[in-house]
Each structure stands twice: as structure tokens, then as C-alpha cells.
Amino acid sequence: MPLTPFEKVPQGPGSLRLLSYNIQTGIASQNFRDYLINGWKHLLPSPDRIVNLNRIAELIGRFDVVGLQETDAGSLRSHYLNQTEYLAMKAGMPYWNMKVNRNLGHLGQHSLGLIARQEPEFIDCVPLPSRIPGRGAMVADFRLVGERVRIVISHLSLSSMARHQQMEVILNLVKDAPHSIVMADFNCEPGSPEIRRLCDNSGLYLPDAPPATYPSWRPKRAIDHVLISEGLRFDIVESLPVGFSDHCPLAVQVSLNRGD
């Protein structure tokens, strides 16, 4: 896999390279027809899924912290493979954790995943309110040159009303942290009322021009976001043009904002 412009920029000691990625349980998509043609892959195993997961692992191995949405924790469709653990192992990253949000038994273990190069000091998983149970958030605290940074990983609902309620929970998760990062499939655009409200009430902010991440074959909508608190700054923000899912991965480098 060739270097992206992102990787050609030096990384300083007070920075983190982050990737937020909805991997669609390892199903590659090239057009909207694939939702119909490959719909069976959401229920049954396929031999090309592991090939695609290996491509994803090669990508995520270039980052410090990775937040995954739509990963499977081990069911029929994934050959009973915990995809977060597998990706961490293949990427050579020693720390991982996952949260099953929607347990459908053998039919699906819908999960969030966290993969990291350094061990988090604290990790927790909380449910998020939704009409159909199955949304949640992972919370992990890391040290960046001695300062605590809280990272929240999530996948929000399609409903605007549910997203407003879910962002209230996220607000409470970050309000007391000295530095905060929220990386998620928000399922809404940067100008949505719910994102504006979260930013207004939390001090979190988006990059100046959030890139489009969906659909991966012709990105038009910015619905995957990384938000950071005021003590941090964005160095680089890129939507990576790969077709390993129906979303593009969102790659971000952030640094402590020390006024230099």
C-alpha cells in the first residue's frame, strides 16, 4: 500500500495519529449495487472477507490509536473471528478492546473496537439511548507526553432525535477530561443541529473543512468525524481513498496545543 500524503509529514513527540473507520464487518463496497449483491455477507461467511481484513490491518498499522465501528466480535458471518483482535494482531498493535453493542448470537456480534500502540490507563464501555437497543460508546484514557487524553469511540443512530440523546451521554463522558477526542460514525453532517449543540456545550470542535467519507467509491457526505477539545490542535485531516468498506477511513493527526 503506497504512502499517503498524511504519512509524509513528520510526527512530533506531542502528537497522535488517529484513524476512525466504519469497516462494515470487513465487506468491501465499490458501488450502491453492492449493498444488494453482497447483502448475504452480513449474515454468512465469505472467503474474501479475510483478504479484505488483511488490507485493513495493513492500513491501521500506521496509526497510534484506531477506533472501529461495525466490527464483528465473532459470529457465523465472520467465521467466529473476533475482528478487532484479529486486526490488532495482524497490524502488530499490542492493545485492543471491543464492546458488543448488539448481540444477535450466531447471526451477528455488532461491536465497536479500539486498537492502540500504548496501553490505556482506563477503559470503559457505556450504552447509548436508542429506540432499538444496540448503540454504545467506548471510553479510553491515554497519556500524551504526560497529559491525560480521553478518547471516545462511537457509532450514532440514523435518527436525529436519538443522536441528540446520545450526544448528551458523550458530553458527560468528556466534560471533566483535560483533553478529549471523540471519533465516530456520527451519521450526520458537520452543520447538523446535534453536532453544533455538542460543540457548543462541550468545547469540542471540528476541523475547518471536514472531508467527505461516504460512500467510499465517490465520497459526498461528511458523516464520520473526529472532534477535539481546545487544548489540542489538528495537524492533518484526511479521508483516505480506499474501498475496503462503504465508508472511507478518516485519518487525523492531533497535537497538544502549547501555544508554540
N, C-alpha and C positions, 0 to 999 in steps of 0.2 A: 504494500500500500504506500503510495508516494506521500512525501511530506506535504502538509497543508501550509499556507502562509502563516497560520497560527503558530506552528512549531518552529518557524524560522526566527521568531522573536525570543531573545534571551529571557530566562525566567529568574527573577531575583529571589533572594532568601526570604523575603516577606510576602511571597505570593503563593497562590494556589491555582492549579489548573483543574477546572471542574467540567464534568460532562453530565448533562441531563438528557435522558434518552428513553422514549417510549419504544420498546423493542418489539411490540406486537407478538410476544411469545416466540420470537425468532422466525417470523413469517416475513419473507421479502415481498415487497409490492412494487410494481412498475407502472400500474395504471388502475383506474377505478374498476375495470373488469376483473381484476384480481380478487376483489372482495367476493365476487360470485364464484369465480373459478377455483379459488383457494379457500373458500369458506369451510370446507371439510377439515382443513388443517387446524381449525380452532377446536375440533373435537377428537381428531385421530392423529396418530403419529405419521410423520413423513420423513423419508431418508434425507431430504435436502435441508431439513431444519438444523441438523448438527453442523452441516457445512456453513450455513449462514451464521450460526452462533460462533463458529471459529473466526469468521470475518469480524464479527462484532468484538470478540475478545482481542483481536489484533489492534482494533481501534482504541478500545478503552484502556489498554495497557500503556497509553501515552499520557494518562491523566493521574492526578493525585487523589481525587475523590469523584466517584461516579454515582449518580442517582438514577435508578432504573424504574420505569413504570411498565406495566403489562408484562411482567416476567412470571413464569410458572414455577411453583415450588415442588412439583413432582406429581404428575398425573398421567393418564393414558396418552394424551396428546404430546407430551414431552418425553415419552419413553420412561416416565417416572424419574426424570432427572431434575434435580434442583438447579434451575438455570442460573441463578445468582451465584451459587457455589461453583458451578462449572466455569462460568465466565471469569470469576476471580482466579481460579486455578490456572486456566489457560492464559490469562493475562499476566500471571506472575505477581498478583497483588495479594498480600497475606491476610487482609482483614475484610470480612464481609458479614452482612446480616440481612435478614429479609423479614417481611411481615406479610402474612396471608390475610388479605382483605376479604376475599370471597371464596369460601371453601365449598366447592361442588363435588367433593370426593374424587372418584376416579375420572370425572369429566373435566376437572379443572381446579387448579390451586392459584387463583389470581392474586398476584403479590406485588409488593414494592421491594426493591433491592438497593442495598448500599455496598459499595466496594471501595476500599481505601488502601493507601500505601502506609499510613500510620494508624495506630490503634486509637479509636475514640476513647476519651476519658469517661464518657457517659453515653448511653444509648437507650432509647425508649420508643415505644410504638403506641399510638393512640388512635381510636376510631374517630371518624368524622361523621356528622349527621347527614343522612341522605334518606330519600323516600324508600329506596331499595337498599338495604344494608350491604356494605361492601366497599366503602371508601375509608381511607385511613391516612396517617402521616407517620413518618419515621423521623426521630429527632436524635441528632448525634452532636456531641461537643468535641472539638479538636483544639489543639494548641498550634498557633502560628506565631513563631518567634516569641513564645512566652505568653501570648494573649489568647484568651478563650474565644473561639468562634463557634457559634451554634449553626448547624446546617439542618434544614427541614426538607424532606423529600415527600412529594405527594402527587396525587392524580385526582383532580377535582371533577365534579359531576358535569353533565351536559346542561342541567337546569340552572338558570341564573339564580333562582331563589335558593337552591341548595348550595350553590357556590358562595353566596353571601353568608350563609350559616357556617360553612366550612372555613371561610376566611376568618371568622370570629375566633374559631379554635386556634388557627395558625397564629393569629395576632397574640393570643395568650401564651403561645409557645415561645415567641421571640421577644416579648416585651421587656423581660428582665435580663436578657443576654447582652454583654458588652458589644459584641459584633454578631450579626445574623446574616444568614444566606438562606433564601427559600428557592428551591429548584423543583419545578413541577410541570406536568402537563396540566395547564390551567383550563384548557378547553374554552378559552375566551381571549379576545384581542386586548392589546395594551390599553386602549381607551375605554374599556368596559367599566361600568359603574362600580362593580365589585373590586376590580383591581385598583381603581382610583381611591376607593374607600380604604382598602388595605394600606395603600401607600400613605394616605393622609393620616391614618391613625397609628401607624407603626414606625414611621420614619424610614421605611424601606423605599428604594427607588429602582427603576428600570434603567437600562442603557438608553442613550439618546435615540437610537434607531433600532428597536428590537427586530431581528431578522425573521423572515417567514420560515416556518419549519414544516408546514403541512399544505398539500400532500408532498411526499418526498420526491416524486418524479417531476413535479412542477410547483414548487412552494409558492403559495399565495397568501397563506394565513399565518400570522404570528400567534400561536396558541401555546407554545412551550416557552417558558420564561425562567430567568434567574433574576431574583430581586436581592439587593444587598443593602445593608444599613449604612448610615452616613460615615461611619469610621472606616469604611472600605471604599475602594475605587475600582472601576472597570478599566483594565488594561487592553483587553481584546474580547470581542464578542463575535462569534461566527456560527452560522448554520452550515453544517458540513454536508456537502452534496453526495451522499451515499444512499443506496437503495436497499439497505438491509431491513427496512421496516416501512410502514406507511408514513412515519414521521422522520424528518431529518434530526440527527443529534444536534444539540445546542452546546457549543464549546465556549467556555469563558475562562479568562484569567483575571483574577482579582488580587489586589494588594492592599495591605494596610495603608491607610491614608494618614501619613505622618506630617503632612504639610510641606514635604520637600518637593 
